[in-house]
Amino acid sequence: MIKNKILLPISICAVISTAFFSTASMASTGIEFTSQDWQVVCDNTRTCRLAGYQAENNSEFPISVLLVRRAGVNAVVDGKVKLGGAKESSSKALMQLGNRHRISLFINDRNYGEIKPFSAAAGSADLTATQVSALLEALTKSSKIELVLRNSRWQLSDKGASAVMLKADDAQGRVGTSSAFIHNDAATKPNSRVLSPKSMPTLRFVAPNPKAVSNTNKKFAMRASQLVTLMKGTIKEVDIDCPNLSDKSPWRVSRLNSSQLLVQHDCWTGAYNTGIGMWVINDSKPYKPKLVTTDATGYDKGKITSVLKGRGIGDCLSKVDWVWTGSGFEKSHESTTGLCRLIEAGGAWQLPTYVTDVKIMS
């Protein structure tokens, strides 16, 4: 399959052994770490999101819990739950009826009460603070964790949870403090050592002007063979990243401003994904082509998007966005939707590794 490497950054369809599987470690744009049935994804603000699932061999009862903890001394942990909906689920339909049908949390056969009402807009239901506290304690050791609705029981796996909790503690500077997920009564470090949140980078989005008049007053014209030669110089491994660069598919050119153009060409086709090459070039010599990505799936009015499936049924995705800032495209968002566990079409959660504050300039 072409472009198998696109699956690696999102860590969603690899066969996870009993050992840890780490897709990225302390990357500049965030952290992703997966251990068995749990994963943690921390973004560039140091917010960490931990997602757990049913055991991989229990696909008849898919379920996922999301725990979110922001950086900082006084951060609390919020919890949400989703029942599997990649397949039709009468139980999920019952949840959507509201207060009449609620899920109850059982830990080691003890009932911790009903979770909050299901939100149709969010596709999930919130856990109470008491339930979150009980769940965090249970996940640090071997526990039977079940979400119960009428006569149906969904079992949340505890396998790998303590490993990802420790990774989250490390990412937020909590190891050895009382605010850590994994702690003991003899915490040696004060909570003042906990890392503070980082600010989101700010980007200025500038709307392209496709009707701008070229500074040279000449219409851009270049043969396909010339474009191929020009763009090859921007790609390290053309045969891997853009094997279709020299084929007969059309080149698409969009004006960004009076001197710059966005040039697009199909780059690769896989079993269930395709990638488009996106370059910014000057409309006259020196052209100075700059590659944005070879994995794009769309472009619209100054925004480039890449949305790639982790597998054919589309229950797990990775996403990257770039926005036009007036002189170039800058990455504005990067995320995964979590493991491929049949939670729902389009993926279970938004787990960003990179977030920005995009300001729209008039």
C-alpha positions in Angstrom: 0.0 0.0 0.0 1.3 3.5 -0.9 1.9 5.9 2.0 1.7 3.4 4.8 3.8 5.9 6.8 0.8 8.2 7.2 -0.6 5.9 9.8 2.4 6.2 12.1 1.9 9.7 13.6 -1.7 8.9 14.8 -1.0 5.6 16.4 -4.4 4.2 15.9 -4.2 0.9 14.1 -0.9 -0.6 15.2 -1.0 -4.0 16.9 -0.3 -3.1 20.5 1.7 -5.7 22.4 1.9 -5.9 26.2 4.9 -3.6 25.9 4.5 0.1 25.5 4.0 1.6 22.1 5.1 5.2 21.8 4.4 7.2 18.6 6.1 10.4 19.7 8.0 11.4 22.8 8.1 15.0 24.0 7.6 16.2 20.4 7.6 20.0 20.0 3.9 19.9 18.9 2.8 17.6 21.7 2.9 14.1 23.0 1.3 10.9 21.9 1.7 7.6 23.8 -0.3 4.4 23.7 -0.2 1.4 26.0 -2.5 -1.5 25.3 -6.1 -0.2 25.6 -5.3 3.4 26.7 -3.6 6.4 25.1 -2.6 9.9 26.2 -2.3 12.9 23.9 -1.0 16.2 25.2 -1.1 19.3 23.1 1.3 22.3 23.0 -0.5 24.1 25.8 0.2 21.0 28.1 -3.4 19.9 28.2 -3.5 16.1 28.4 -6.3 13.9 27.2 -6.4 10.3 28.2 -8.7 7.9 26.3 -9.5 4.4 27.3 -11.4 1.7 25.4 -12.8 -1.8 25.7 -10.4 -4.6 25.2 -9.5 -5.1 21.6 -11.2 -8.5 21.5 -14.4 -7.2 22.9 -15.7 -5.4 19.8 -19.4 -6.3 20.4 -19.5 -3.8 23.3 -17.4 -0.8 22.2 -17.0 2.0 24.7 -14.6 4.8 25.4 -13.9 7.1 28.3 -12.1 10.5 28.0 -10.3 12.1 30.9 -9.1 15.7 30.4 -6.6 17.4 32.7 -5.2 20.9 31.9 -1.8 22.0 33.1 -1.3 24.0 36.3 -1.5 23.4 40.0 -5.2 23.6 40.5 -6.3 21.7 37.4 -9.3 19.4 37.8 -10.0 16.2 35.8 -13.1 16.0 33.6 -14.5 12.8 32.4 -16.8 11.8 29.5 -18.1 8.4 28.1 -19.2 7.3 24.7 -20.9 4.1 23.8 -19.9 2.5 20.5 -21.8 3.8 17.6 -19.8 2.9 14.5 -22.4 0.1 14.2 -26.1 0.8 14.8 -26.7 0.7 18.6 -30.1 0.5 20.2 -28.4 1.3 23.5 -27.0 4.5 22.2 -30.5 5.4 20.9 -31.8 4.8 24.4 -29.2 7.2 25.8 -30.4 9.9 23.4 -33.9 9.8 25.0 -32.4 11.8 27.9 -33.0 11.5 31.6 -35.2 8.4 31.4 -32.2 6.2 30.4 -28.8 6.8 32.0 -25.7 4.7 32.3 -24.5 3.7 35.7 -20.8 3.2 36.6 -19.8 0.0 38.4 -16.3 -0.5 39.7 -15.5 -3.9 41.1 -19.3 -4.5 41.3 -19.9 -1.4 43.4 -22.5 1.0 42.0 -21.2 4.6 41.7 -24.5 5.9 40.4 -25.8 7.3 37.2 -23.7 9.5 34.9 -25.0 12.8 33.7 -27.6 13.0 30.8 -26.4 12.1 27.3 -25.7 15.1 25.1 -26.8 14.5 21.5 -24.7 17.5 20.3 -21.5 16.1 21.9 -22.4 12.4 21.4 -21.3 11.7 24.9 -22.3 11.9 28.6 -20.3 13.5 31.4 -19.1 11.6 34.5 -19.7 13.2 37.9 -16.8 14.4 40.0 -17.3 11.5 42.4 -17.2 9.0 39.5 -14.1 10.6 38.0 -12.3 10.3 41.4 -13.3 6.7 41.8 -12.3 5.8 38.2 -8.9 7.4 38.6 -8.3 5.4 41.7 -9.4 2.2 40.0 -7.2 2.7 37.0 -4.1 2.7 39.0 -4.6 -1.0 39.8 -6.3 -4.1 38.3 -10.1 -3.3 38.4 -13.3 -4.4 36.8 -14.9 -1.3 35.4 -18.4 -1.5 33.8 -20.8 1.0 32.3 -24.3 -0.5 32.7 -27.5 0.4 30.9 -30.5 -1.8 31.6 -29.3 -5.3 31.0 -26.3 -4.4 28.9 -22.8 -4.0 30.3 -19.8 -2.4 28.6 -16.5 -3.2 30.2 -13.8 -0.5 30.1 -10.3 -2.0 30.0 -7.8 -1.0 32.7 -4.9 -2.4 30.7 -2.3 0.3 30.0 -4.1 3.0 32.0 -1.4 3.4 34.6 1.3 3.7 32.0 -0.5 6.6 30.2 -1.3 8.2 33.5 2.3 8.3 34.4 3.2 9.7 30.9 0.6 12.5 31.5 2.1 13.2 35.0 5.6 13.5 33.4 4.3 15.8 30.6 2.8 18.2 33.2 5.6 18.0 35.7 3.5 16.3 38.3 5.6 13.2 39.0 6.3 13.0 42.8 3.6 15.5 43.7 0.3 15.0 45.3 -1.6 16.1 42.2 -0.2 13.3 40.1 -2.4 10.5 38.8 0.2 8.0 40.0 1.3 9.0 43.5 1.9 7.7 46.9 1.4 9.1 50.4 5.1 10.1 50.5 5.0 12.7 47.7 8.3 14.5 47.9 7.8 17.5 45.6 5.5 20.5 46.2 2.7 21.1 43.8 4.3 24.5 43.1 6.7 22.5 40.9 3.8 21.6 38.5 4.2 23.1 35.1 2.0 26.0 34.2 -0.2 26.0 31.0 1.5 27.3 27.8 -0.3 29.9 25.7 -1.5 29.0 22.3 0.5 30.5 19.4 -1.4 33.2 17.6 -1.8 33.1 13.8 -3.1 35.8 11.6 -5.4 34.5 8.9 -5.5 36.6 5.8 -8.2 35.8 3.2 -6.6 35.2 -0.2 -7.5 37.5 -3.1 -8.0 35.3 -6.1 -8.9 38.4 -8.2 -5.7 40.2 -7.4 -3.8 41.6 -10.4 -0.3 40.3 -11.0 2.5 42.7 -10.3 4.0 41.7 -13.6 0.7 42.2 -15.5 1.3 38.8 -17.1 -0.8 35.7 -16.9 0.9 32.8 -15.2 1.7 30.1 -17.7 4.0 27.1 -17.2 4.0 23.6 -18.9 3.3 20.6 -16.7 6.8 19.2 -17.3 8.3 22.5 -16.0 6.1 22.3 -12.9 7.2 18.7 -12.2 10.8 19.7 -12.4 10.2 22.7 -10.2 8.3 20.8 -7.5 10.7 17.8 -7.4 13.3 19.9 -5.8 11.1 20.5 -2.8 10.5 16.8 -2.0 13.2 14.6 -0.4 11.7 11.2 -1.4 9.5 11.8 -4.4 8.8 8.1 -5.0 7.4 7.8 -1.5 5.8 11.1 -0.8 4.5 12.0 -4.3 4.8 9.1 -6.7 2.1 10.6 -9.0 3.9 13.9 -9.5 4.7 13.1 -13.1 1.4 11.5 -14.1 -1.2 13.1 -16.4 -3.5 14.4 -13.7 -4.1 18.1 -14.0 -2.3 20.8 -12.1 -4.5 23.3 -10.3 -3.4 26.9 -9.8 -5.1 29.4 -7.5 -4.0 33.0 -7.0 -3.3 34.0 -3.4 -2.3 37.6 -3.9 -0.7 39.8 -6.5 2.6 37.8 -6.5 1.9 34.3 -5.1 0.0 31.3 -6.2 -1.1 28.0 -4.7 -0.3 25.0 -7.0 -1.9 21.6 -6.4 -1.3 18.2 -7.9 -2.3 14.7 -6.9 0.5 13.0 -5.1 -0.5 9.5 -4.0 -3.4 7.0 -3.7 -3.7 4.3 -1.0 -6.2 1.7 -0.1 -8.5 4.2 1.6 -6.7 7.5 1.4 -5.4 10.0 -1.1 -2.9 12.8 -0.8 -2.6 16.1 -2.8 0.6 18.1 -3.0 0.3 21.8 -2.1 3.0 24.3 -3.0 3.2 28.1 -2.8 5.2 29.7 -5.6 5.9 33.2 -6.9 4.0 33.9 -10.2 7.3 35.0 -11.9 11.0 34.2 -11.6 12.4 33.4 -9.2 9.5 31.0 -8.5 10.9 29.8 -5.1 8.4 26.9 -4.6 7.7 26.0 -1.0 6.0 22.7 -0.2 3.2 22.8 2.3 2.3 19.1 2.4 1.9 16.1 0.1 -0.9 14.7 2.3 -3.7 17.3 1.7 -7.3 16.3 1.1 -8.8 19.7 0.4 -8.3 23.4 0.0 -10.9 26.2 0.5 -10.5 29.9 0.7 -7.1 30.0 2.4 -7.4 26.8 4.4 -5.6 23.5 3.6 -6.9 20.4 5.3 -5.5 16.9 5.6 -8.0 14.3 6.9 -6.7 10.7 6.7 -8.4 7.5 7.8 -6.6 5.0 10.1 -8.5 2.2 8.4 -11.2 1.8 5.8 -14.3 2.0 7.9 -13.3 5.5 9.1 -13.7 5.0 12.9 -10.3 6.7 13.4 -8.8 9.7 11.7 -5.9 12.1 11.8 -6.3 15.8 10.9 -4.0 18.7 10.1 -5.0 22.2 9.1 -2.9 25.1 7.6 -4.1 28.7 7.2 -2.9 31.4 4.9 -1.1 34.2 6.8 -0.5 36.6 3.8 2.9 35.2 2.8 2.7 31.5 3.5 0.6 28.7 5.0 1.2 28.0 8.7 0.0 24.9 10.6 -3.0 25.8 12.8 -4.2 22.5 14.1 -3.1 18.8 14.4 -5.1 16.0 16.1 -6.1 12.4 16.1 -9.5 10.9 17.0 -8.1 8.0 19.0 -7.7 4.3 18.6 -9.6 2.3 16.0 -12.2 0.7 18.3 -15.6 1.1 16.5 -16.7 3.9 18.8 -18.2 5.9 15.9 -17.7 6.9 12.3 -15.3 9.8 12.1 -13.6 8.8 15.4 -14.4 9.0 19.1 -12.7 12.2 20.3 -10.7 15.2 19.3 -7.2 14.7 20.7 -5.1 17.6 19.6 -1.3 17.7 19.7 -1.2 21.2 18.3 -3.6 24.1 18.7 -3.5 27.8 17.8 -5.5 31.0 18.2 -6.4 32.0 14.7 -7.2 35.7 14.3 -9.1 36.7 11.2 -7.6 39.8 9.7 -9.9 42.1 7.8 
